[in-house]
Amino acid sequence: MSVPSLRIAVVGDVHDLWQAEVDRAMLHSLGVDLVLFVGDFGNEVVPLVKAIAELDLPKAVILGNHDAWYSASEWGKKKCPYNREQEDWVQQQLDYLGIAHVGYGRLDFPQFQLSVVGSRPFTWGGQDWKSSDFYRDRFGITDFQASTQRIVAAAQASPYETIIFLGHNGPFGLGAQPQDICGKDWEPRGGDYGDPDFAAAIAQTKAANKQVPLVAFGHMHHKLRCDSKPRQSLLKVDSTVYLNAASVPRILQRQDQQETQELHNFSLVEMQNGKVNRASLVWLELNHQIQAEVMLLGGF
């Protein structure tokens, strides 16, 4: 059984560009039922994550590589602006988010008859197992196989047949060109930079007869580093829609007839009877009017 209709907002990589009251009002004006955050709020920016945690809408969140910027790598630790023996900004973010953070877990939404399952949090992407000490110490995970098992266990424990997967980075296997949805766009160009553990978890979840209508993620920005081509932001494979919501920067300042216009972006997904039938990227003005909409799937 699935809910007849559901409107979802996916918030791409924030990178410090979140205005709590403004963005909250915009989400309410869009009439969304559920908000998904793909992470990279900033470099361990605890106050911003606290503001996300306080958003008064049903939500699920996964933290990205920037959200552990000073904690997950040796070079990051050397640049850390706080005393890591006395403070732990990564844990503070997790504590504020509580059950809303679905990395390596799930959050059930009985009102929508589905669960949101998170992939590996804090991921940098690619086929190399990075930040090994971080994942071992935080999660007891030592390799891709164990990571896959953790994600699959969360999905299989769901009481619902419908699973929405939420990742910071997308899964491996969706293309190897720089402009592909998870394609490597820096030198040397090309290569699939998706997460192999995420791809394996999705495949195993489907094999267990769960329905996966939507896989939402970010990390790989829409604007390519290597040329002016836009990144593919949506791909539909069989009955699953893969959506990259990382339109960065997510707030733009534009000059229009001597006035500065501020635009905020959200990806909107509409589901009917457990299937995605429409998806778009919208830009809202401060008066909540949609200034521009890029249709990604469906429409008229």
ABEGO torsion letter per residue (X at the ends): XBBABBBBBBBBBAGGBBBAAAAAAAAAAAGBABBBBAEGAEBGBAAAAAAAAABBBBBBBBBBAAAAAAAABAAAAAABABBAAABBAAAAAAAAAEAABABGBBBBBAAAGBBBBBBBBGBAEEABBBGAAAAAAAAGBABAAAAAAAAAAAAAABABABBBBBBABBBBGAEABAABAABBABOBBEEBABBAAAAAAAAAAAAAGBBBABBBBBGBBABBAABABBBBABBBBEABBBBBABBOBABBBBBBGGBBBBBBBBBBBBBBGGBBABBBBBBBBAAGBBABBBBABEEX
